[in-house]
Amino acid sequence: MKNKIDVAIEYYTKQGNEILNKVNAKTNITADELIKYGEEMAVIEYKLTALEVAKES
């Protein structure tokens, strides 16, 4: 059985990839949308970083 941290890392990695796919699929993205997606990605990256640090401990 996978470690809970590994499962969480997979989940947030998938969430980040979904956001990137949304952004890349749009041909006419607005500045507001770009900012919103950027903020969501920042939160996900923060969580991934924290999980990686926890995994190493």
Backbone as JSON Lines, residues from 0, in Angstrom:
{"i":0,"aa":"M","n":[0.84,-1.19,0.0],"ca":[0.0,0.0,0.0],"c":[0.88,1.25,0.0]}
{"i":1,"aa":"K","n":[0.48,2.2,-0.81],"ca":[1.28,3.42,-0.92],"c":[1.17,4.28,0.34]}
{"i":2,"aa":"N","n":[2.25,4.96,0.59],"ca":[2.31,5.9,1.69],"c":[1.31,7.03,1.41]}
{"i":3,"aa":"K","n":[0.7,7.58,2.45],"ca":[-0.27,8.67,2.28],"c":[0.37,9.89,1.63]}
{"i":4,"aa":"I","n":[1.62,10.12,1.93],"ca":[2.31,11.26,1.32],"c":[2.44,11.05,-0.18]}
{"i":5,"aa":"D","n":[2.79,9.84,-0.59],"ca":[2.91,9.55,-2.02],"c":[1.57,9.73,-2.74]}
{"i":6,"aa":"V","n":[0.51,9.3,-2.09],"ca":[-0.83,9.46,-2.68],"c":[-1.17,10.94,-2.83]}
{"i":7,"aa":"A","n":[-0.86,11.73,-1.81],"ca":[-1.13,13.17,-1.87],"c":[-0.29,13.84,-2.95]}
{"i":8,"aa":"I","n":[0.96,13.42,-3.1],"ca":[1.82,13.98,-4.14],"c":[1.24,13.67,-5.51]}
{"i":9,"aa":"E","n":[0.79,12.44,-5.72],"ca":[0.18,12.08,-6.99],"c":[-1.07,12.93,-7.27]}
{"i":10,"aa":"Y","n":[-1.88,13.12,-6.24],"ca":[-3.12,13.89,-6.38],"c":[-2.81,15.33,-6.79]}
{"i":11,"aa":"Y","n":[-1.92,15.99,-6.07],"ca":[-1.62,17.39,-6.38],"c":[-0.87,17.54,-7.7]}
{"i":12,"aa":"T","n":[-0.08,16.56,-8.06],"ca":[0.58,16.6,-9.36],"c":[-0.47,16.52,-10.47]}
{"i":13,"aa":"K","n":[-1.45,15.65,-10.29],"ca":[-2.54,15.53,-11.27],"c":[-3.33,16.84,-11.36]}
{"i":14,"aa":"Q","n":[-3.61,17.44,-10.21],"ca":[-4.34,18.71,-10.19],"c":[-3.57,19.8,-10.94]}
{"i":15,"aa":"G","n":[-2.27,19.86,-10.72],"ca":[-1.43,20.84,-11.41],"c":[-1.42,20.61,-12.91]}
{"i":16,"aa":"N","n":[-1.33,19.36,-13.32],"ca":[-1.34,19.05,-14.75],"c":[-2.67,19.41,-15.39]}
{"i":17,"aa":"E","n":[-3.77,19.23,-14.66],"ca":[-5.08,19.6,-15.19],"c":[-5.17,21.11,-15.41]}
{"i":18,"aa":"I","n":[-4.63,21.88,-14.48],"ca":[-4.64,23.33,-14.64],"c":[-3.79,23.73,-15.85]}
{"i":19,"aa":"L","n":[-2.62,23.13,-15.98],"ca":[-1.77,23.44,-17.13],"c":[-2.45,23.09,-18.44]}
{"i":20,"aa":"N","n":[-3.15,21.97,-18.47],"ca":[-3.86,21.58,-19.67],"c":[-4.98,22.56,-20.01]}
{"i":21,"aa":"K","n":[-5.68,23.06,-18.98],"ca":[-6.73,24.06,-19.21],"c":[-6.14,25.33,-19.83]}
{"i":22,"aa":"V","n":[-5.03,25.78,-19.25],"ca":[-4.4,27.02,-19.73],"c":[-3.9,26.83,-21.16]}
{"i":23,"aa":"N","n":[-3.26,25.7,-21.43],"ca":[-2.71,25.46,-22.76],"c":[-3.79,25.24,-23.81]}
{"i":24,"aa":"A","n":[-4.97,24.79,-23.4],"ca":[-6.05,24.54,-24.35],"c":[-6.76,25.81,-24.77]}
{"i":25,"aa":"K","n":[-6.67,26.84,-23.96],"ca":[-7.38,28.09,-24.26],"c":[-6.59,28.9,-25.3]}
{"i":26,"aa":"T","n":[-7.33,29.39,-26.27],"ca":[-6.68,30.22,-27.31],"c":[-6.8,31.7,-27.01]}
{"i":27,"aa":"N","n":[-7.78,32.05,-26.2],"ca":[-7.97,33.47,-25.88],"c":[-8.17,33.64,-24.37]}
{"i":28,"aa":"I","n":[-7.13,33.34,-23.62],"ca":[-7.21,33.43,-22.16],"c":[-7.12,34.89,-21.73]}
{"i":29,"aa":"T","n":[-7.94,35.25,-20.76],"ca":[-7.91,36.62,-20.27],"c":[-6.87,36.75,-19.16]}
{"i":30,"aa":"A","n":[-6.53,37.98,-18.86],"ca":[-5.55,38.23,-17.8],"c":[-6.09,37.74,-16.45]}
{"i":31,"aa":"D","n":[-7.38,37.95,-16.22],"ca":[-7.98,37.5,-14.96],"c":[-7.92,35.99,-14.82]}
{"i":32,"aa":"E","n":[-8.19,35.27,-15.9],"ca":[-8.11,33.82,-15.88],"c":[-6.68,33.36,-15.62]}
{"i":33,"aa":"L","n":[-5.75,34.0,-16.27],"ca":[-4.34,33.65,-16.1],"c":[-3.89,33.86,-14.65]}
{"i":34,"aa":"I","n":[-4.33,34.95,-14.06],"ca":[-3.99,35.23,-12.67],"c":[-4.61,34.17,-11.76]}
{"i":35,"aa":"K","n":[-5.88,33.84,-12.01],"ca":[-6.57,32.84,-11.2],"c":[-5.86,31.49,-11.27]}
{"i":36,"aa":"Y","n":[-5.52,31.06,-12.49],"ca":[-4.82,29.79,-12.66],"c":[-3.43,29.84,-12.02]}
{"i":37,"aa":"G","n":[-2.78,30.97,-12.12],"ca":[-1.46,31.13,-11.5],"c":[-1.52,31.01,-9.99]}
{"i":38,"aa":"E","n":[-2.56,31.61,-9.4],"ca":[-2.73,31.51,-7.95],"c":[-3.0,30.06,-7.54]}
{"i":39,"aa":"E","n":[-3.83,29.36,-8.31],"ca":[-4.11,27.96,-8.02],"c":[-2.84,27.11,-8.13]}
{"i":40,"aa":"M","n":[-2.03,27.39,-9.13],"ca":[-0.78,26.64,-9.31],"c":[0.19,26.94,-8.17]}
{"i":41,"aa":"A","n":[0.21,28.16,-7.7],"ca":[1.11,28.51,-6.59],"c":[0.74,27.72,-5.34]}
{"i":42,"aa":"V","n":[-0.54,27.58,-5.07],"ca":[-0.99,26.82,-3.9],"c":[-0.59,25.35,-4.06]}
{"i":43,"aa":"I","n":[-0.8,24.81,-5.25],"ca":[-0.46,23.4,-5.49],"c":[1.04,23.19,-5.36]}
{"i":44,"aa":"E","n":[1.84,24.08,-5.92],"ca":[3.29,23.94,-5.83],"c":[3.76,24.04,-4.38]}
{"i":45,"aa":"Y","n":[3.13,24.92,-3.6],"ca":[3.47,25.04,-2.18],"c":[3.19,23.72,-1.47]}
{"i":46,"aa":"K","n":[2.03,23.14,-1.73],"ca":[1.66,21.87,-1.1],"c":[2.61,20.75,-1.53]}
{"i":47,"aa":"L","n":[2.94,20.71,-2.81],"ca":[3.86,19.69,-3.29],"c":[5.23,19.81,-2.63]}
{"i":48,"aa":"T","n":[5.71,21.04,-2.48],"ca":[6.99,21.27,-1.83],"c":[6.95,20.79,-0.38]}
{"i":49,"aa":"A","n":[5.87,21.12,0.32],"ca":[5.74,20.71,1.71],"c":[5.68,19.17,1.81]}
{"i":50,"aa":"L","n":[4.99,18.55,0.9],"ca":[4.9,17.08,0.91],"c":[6.25,16.43,0.62]}
{"i":51,"aa":"E","n":[6.99,17.0,-0.3],"ca":[8.32,16.46,-0.6],"c":[9.25,16.58,0.6]}
{"i":52,"aa":"V","n":[9.17,17.7,1.3],"ca":[10.0,17.89,2.5],"c":[9.58,16.88,3.57]}
{"i":53,"aa":"A","n":[8.27,16.7,3.74],"ca":[7.78,15.74,4.72],"c":[8.2,14.32,4.37]}
{"i":54,"aa":"K","n":[8.23,14.03,3.1],"ca":[8.61,12.68,2.64],"c":[10.07,12.4,2.98]}
{"i":55,"aa":"E","n":[10.92,13.42,2.86],"ca":[12.34,13.24,3.13],"c":[12.64,13.12,4.62]}
{"i":56,"aa":"S","n":[11.75,13.61,5.43],"ca":[11.97,13.58,6.89],"c":[11.71,12.22,7.48]}
